Amino acid sequence: MKSFKLIALTIAASSVLAACGGGGSSAIPDTSGSAVLPPSSSVANFCQSPRTGTDPYNNNLPYPDRQGSLSNEKTWLRSWIDETYLWYAEVPTTLNPASYNTAIDYFNVLKTTAITPSGTPKDQFHFTYPTADWNAILQAGVEFGYGIHWSRSTRNVTPRNWIVTTLEPDSAAAKAGLMRGDKLISVDDADFLNGTDSTTIAILNGGLFPSKDGEIHKFVISRNGSNLTFTIAAGNVFTTPVQNVKTIDTPTGKVGYLTFNDHNVVSELQLVNAITQLKAANISDLVLDLRYNGGGLLAIASELSYMIAGPAATSGKTFDQLIRNDKTPPEPATPFYSTAVGYDSKAGIGGKALPYLGLKRVTILTSANTCSASEAIINGLQGIDLEVNLIGAQTCGKPYGYNPTPNCGTTYFAIQFKGINNKGYGDYADGIPATCKVADDFSHALGDPAEAQLAAALSYRNTKTCPASSTGLQLRSEAMSSAMQLVRPMVKEIAIYSKPR
């Protein structure tokens, strides 16, 4: 699976997704363009190309697909959007479904066309993902690739600037010896920095975003003024969303630190273990590194927030209240969960009391890549008057979320709710500002007390003073000239609501 591609002379994040193909006659009439829409449940799973076999992510039950047509899939989409989309009344009514070659093409226009006062689209978060790949990411924590997470310059011009930001432990890239801060020079001998012709772009795409298990590609990177060559094989990578759990001794007490990168199913047990470890260490403060966390399951965000604040601060309080469209009945608010939801039955923690630190304040490291469920942690804790200090940069601004819905092998993500905290606040569509602006520091490992953002966090807890200047934006000894943005698909920047079992 390729999640991104290089486009023309610049680099952009772009989902590469395959639509259903094949033939088949309609099992139900096409009413996707009519004024009266059937219930989406009555037209679900009628597919142009039904899947066969069983679903490994749904207890190996047979896929629900039935023979249908492309028109059936479009009918389902139009009905589902009308029922659940937060801004359903703003979807254009003049769209002709027959004008779109695929269900995904049709879905892409089924959204509000409104523009915010700042001139940006009101809905920037409308996307799809292959269902099998989405289930692998969310439920099993499995991603295909090398285990490298890149950041790129937001300038989008040559010379291009991609930097190794994090590496998955035990991944092919980590075992090969790549490091945070390495700068990409070439891929399979194609010039990454300045190559612009179509042949070079094709080679770069093929190496950066492999599609087959075992593909081997050559990377040349720059480190401390020297070029190094690495040959790496692609494959499935089991992600570790919770990393670098440690205690830092300071003159004013023990400070806990952890990197948290993804609110997925496997993170639940890892967070419980991390908080248990920090509690046993008797920490008095916590630095939670969310600078690369794009979100995920809101229940995980609620659990972590409870584990930080404890029962005295959270009992009877709302973590997140979902505001849906006027066609959806009101639902109970999401509390601060004090027991584990137990998403992963193998972990054996479902229903068990969560450990907690009972802190009065928390310092969170943030960036423009801190999104959705990560922002819900910040907003949720601020809603109960916990002192929350943000070190880094303003967050991405995504108080919205989804109930990801599959149909015919594609999972659709349309904004279905906005979240507000215990005080009724959730208006941070432009992001949550940082207490102290400190640039990312690629010259130090995450969790190193000398790393610029962590160093600022450790200092601010005592002085309440921000650094005089942000000197952390370094690539080894080479200064960076612009802000950096993670290279990742939109599916990694979401808030997902799912009812606890």
WOTA-V109978 format. One record per backbone hydrogen bond with DSSP energy under -0.5 kcal/mol. NH is the residue of the N-H (numbers start at 0). CO is the residue of the C=O. If there is no record, write none. Layout:
NH:CO  NH:CO
This chain:
2:0  4:11  6:9  7:5  9:6  11:4  15:1  16:14  30:28  33:30  36:34  41:38  42:38  42:39  43:39  45:42  46:44  46:65  49:46  54:60  55:53  57:54  59:54  60:54  60:57  62:52  65:44  67:46  72:68  73:69  74:70  75:71  76:72  77:73  78:74  79:75  80:76  81:77  82:78  83:79  84:80  85:414  87:84  89:86  90:87  91:110  96:94  98:95  99:96  105:101  106:102  107:103  108:104  108:105  109:105  109:106  110:108  112:89  115:119  118:115  121:113  123:121  126:124  126:412  128:410  130:408  133:129  134:130  135:131  136:132  137:133  138:134  139:134  139:135  140:135  140:136  141:135  142:236  144:234  148:165  149:147  150:162  151:484  152:160  153:482  155:152  158:192  159:192  162:150  163:181  164:148  165:148  167:146  170:167  172:145  174:170  175:171  176:172  176:173  177:172  180:163  181:178  182:221  183:161  184:219  185:219  186:189  187:217  189:186  191:184  191:189  192:184  194:190  200:196  201:197  202:198  203:199  204:200  205:201  206:202  207:203  208:204  213:233  214:211  216:231  218:229  219:185  220:218  220:227  221:182  222:225  225:222  227:220  229:218  231:216  231:229  233:214  234:144  236:142  238:140  238:236  240:238  242:240  242:258  245:256  247:254  248:246  249:252  252:249  254:247  255:284  256:245  257:286  258:242  259:257  259:288  260:240  262:294  263:261  264:137  266:263  267:263  267:264  269:265  270:266  271:267  272:268  273:269  274:270  275:271  276:272  277:273  278:274  279:275  280:276  281:278  282:277  283:253  284:253  286:255  287:285  287:362  288:257  288:286  289:287  289:364  292:289  293:260  293:291  295:493  296:262  297:495  300:296  301:297  302:298  303:299  304:300  305:301  306:302  307:303  308:304  309:305  313:309  314:310  316:313  318:333  319:333  320:419  321:319  322:417  323:321  327:324  328:326  333:319  334:332  335:316  336:334  339:351  344:342  346:343  347:343  347:344  350:339  351:348  353:337  356:306  358:307  361:386  362:285  363:361  363:388  364:287  365:390  369:366  370:292  370:368  372:493  373:370  375:371  376:372  377:373  378:374  379:375  380:376  381:377  382:378  383:380  384:381  385:380  386:359  387:385  388:361  388:386  390:363  390:388  391:389  391:435  392:365  394:431  395:369  400:416  401:494  404:411  406:409  409:406  410:128  411:404  411:409  412:126  413:411  415:400  416:400  417:322  418:398  419:320  420:424  421:317  423:420  427:425  430:427  432:430  434:389  435:389  437:391  437:435  441:439  441:473  443:440  447:444  450:447  454:450  455:451  456:452  457:453  458:454  459:455  460:456  461:458  462:458  463:459  470:468  473:471  474:477  475:473  477:474  478:476  479:472  484:151  486:149  487:485  491:488  492:489  495:295  496:401  497:495
